[in-house]
Amino acid sequence: MLLESLVEAQEEERGRLARELHDGAGQMLTALLVRIKTLEKDCPTIPMQNGLQSLLALVSETIEQVRDLSYRLRPAALDEFGLPVALGILMDEMTENSSITAHYLTDLNDDTLPSGIEVTLYRIAQEALTNVIRHAQASTVQVALSQENQVILLNIKDDGCGFDPRLATAVSEQRHLGLISMRERAAIAGGSLTLDTEPGAGTSLLIRLPLLEGFPA
């Protein structure tokens, strides 16, 4: 019940923020974009037109950033398709503009897992992939989702630079703060996170979450 309450409260807040960004800031920015386009058509001088075109580009980029943030706060794919499909979509989107080759493996079907497990594993994968893209200097990353008896396994492995695991509690570095956050998520869910890394040898994370009755269906 503790997990259910924590996950539901957190995801409800994320959902609220996502809606506010989409329906509030997103719509206001879109209205601003339309207004600037109207002014551009009526603009009497070339320098002013150039200035408005720069504003158009800036507002358009901001709209895309707001949409991306709204999606990351509460991805529709997780609600619509379930974790096995949503993880594949997440990998494609996060590595699309990087030089990293992504591989995704799963032996789970499209049946929806308990929402507490889905949310926990999705958020951990999101954080782990962010670390790979920003810090690992990797050329490939592999995500594997599977089930053994009553345990869901998520393995995220890259061929990047790795790091000294003894420094994994160095809270001064953003990467290690992310690792702490992932461990906490796994622990709250009654599971565990195992780290296997060393300098120059890549990094592997194995998350194990039991299918407990306390997870919301």
N, C-alpha and C positions, 0 to 999 in steps of 0.2 A: 504493500500500500504506500510506503514511503516513496518508492520509485515512481509509482503511478502519479502521486501528487506532485513530485518534483518535475517530472517530464511534462505533465499536462500544464503546470503553471508556466514553465519555461516556454513551451511551444505556443501556448495561448498568447503570451507576451510577444513572442516573435511574430506570430500571425497578425496581432494587432498593429505592430510596427510596420509590417509589410503592407497591410491594407492602407495605413495612413500615408506611407510613402507613395503607394500607387495611386490612391484616390485623392490624396491631398497635394503633396509636392509635385507628383508626376503630372497631374492634370493642370496645375498652375503653370508649370514649365511649358507644357504643350500649348497652353493659351498664350504664353509669352512668345513662343516660337511663331505662332500664327500672326500675332500682332507685329512682330519684327518683319516678317515676310511682307505684310501689307505696307509697312513704312518703306521698305526697300523699293517696292514698285512705284511709290509716289515720290521717292527721293530725287531732288533736283540736281545734285552734283555727284560726280564720280567719287571723290574722296569720302563723302558720306555713305555712298553705296558700299564702298570697300569696308568702311567701318561697320556697317550693318551686317555685311556678309561674315565678318569676323565674329560678331555677336551671335549670328545664326549658328556658326560652327561650334561656338562655345556652349550655347544652350543645347544644341543637339547632342553634344558629348555628355553634358550633364544629365540629360534625360536618359541616355543609355546607362550611365553609372547608377542612377536612381533605380532603373528597372533591374539592373544586375543585383544591386543590394537588396531590393525587395524580393527577388527570386531566391537569393541565398538565405534570407531570413526564414522563408517558408517555401521551399521548392514544391511546385505543383506536381512534379513527377512522382514524388514520394507518396502523395495522397492518391494520385490517379492510377499508378502502376505498381506500387510496392517497391520494396528495397532492391530486389535483384535487378530490375530494370532501371531504377533510379540511380543506382551506383554506376551503371554503364554510361548513362547520360551525363552524370557528374564528371566522370573521367574524361569523356570526350570534350566537354565544355571547358574544363579547367586546363587541359593540355593543348587545346586547339591552336593557340597562338604561341606555343612554346616549341622548343626543339626536342622535346621529350616524346619518345614513342611509348604509348600506353597499351597494356595488355590486360584484358579483364576475363576472368574465369569464374564460373559458378555452376554448381550442380543442383541449385535450388530452382524450383519451378516458379511460376508467377503468383503462387498462392501468397496472400498477405501474411506476414509474420505479425506477432503482437506489436502494437505500435510503439511501446516502450523500447523494444529491441531495435526496431527499424530506425527510430529517431536517434538512439544512442550510437548505433553503428554508422549511420549516415554522417552525423556530426564529427565522429572520430575520423572517418575517411576524409571528410572535407578538410579538417585540420592537418591530417597527415599529408595529403596531396599538396596543400599549401606550403608545407615545410619542404617537400621534395622540389617543388617548382622554384621556391625562393632561395633555398639554402644548399640543396644536395649536389648541385652541379652534375646531375644524372643525365644519361642518355635514354634510359628506359625505366619504366616503373610498371610493376605488376600488382594487380589487386585480385585476390581470390576469396570468394565467399562460398562457404560450404557448411554442412551440418554433420556432426558425429553424435549419434544417439540423441541426447537432449541438450546438446551444446551447439551454438552457432559460432563458427570460426570466421574471422576476417584477417587475412594476411596481406600486408602492404609492404612490398619489397622494391628497393631501387638499387641501381649500380653506381651510386654517386660516391662522394668523397668520404662519407661516414664521419664519425666523430668519437671522441673518447667518452664512453658511457659514464665514467666517473664524474664527468662534468654535467651530467644530465639534470642535476639539481641547481645549476647555476642560474638563479632566477634573474640575473642581469641580462640574459640573452633571450630574445623573443622566441627562438626555436625551442628552447628548453621550457619556457613558460607554456608553449603549446603542448609539449610532452606531459607536463604536469596536469594540464587540463584534460588531456586524453586519458591519463591514468585515473583521474578523479571520476570522469564519466563512466569508465569501465567499472570502477569500484562501487559507485552508486547503484549500478545495474547488477551488482552481485557477481561481477566477473573479474577478469584480470587482463593486464597488458604486459606482454613480454617483449623486451627490447634486445635485439642482437645487432651490434654494430662495433666497428673499430675504424680508426683512420685509414682511408684508402680502400675500404672493403665494403662500402655500401651500408645500407640500413634495412633491417627487417623488423616489422611490428606484427605481433600476433595477438589478436584480441579474442578472448573466449567469453561468451555470454551464455549462461544457462537459461533454458526455457522454463522460467518459473511461473507459478500461478499468480504471482504478484504483478506480472506485466499486464497492462490493459490489452484486451483483445482488439 
